[in-house]
Amino acid sequence: MSSTSSTLYITLCRGLPACGKTTWAKQQVNRSLGRTVHVSRDSIRDAYYNTDAIAGPDKNKEESLITKLQHETVRQFLTAKKN
């Protein structure tokens, strides 16, 4: 995509644990000169619960909250014209 493009885009990474998704995403952020951000479920989970894993009977409810926080974070970045 052209660096002068005004089109916003979302790139989703999906794969096995520890296969390089976060490393690749951070490289893309570094190459974007401030136009791209990395929204990570793990980072949101860690910030909200101080852990990167949720276990126990409330796991589905807690993961649903993480999803809502993730979607709102993406909306805010898109409103701010960030990829």
Secondary structure, DSSP 4 states (H G I P E B T S, - for coil): --TT-----------STTSSHHHHHHHHHHHTTTS-----HHHHHHHHHSSS---STTHHHHHHHHHHHHHHHHHHHHHTT--
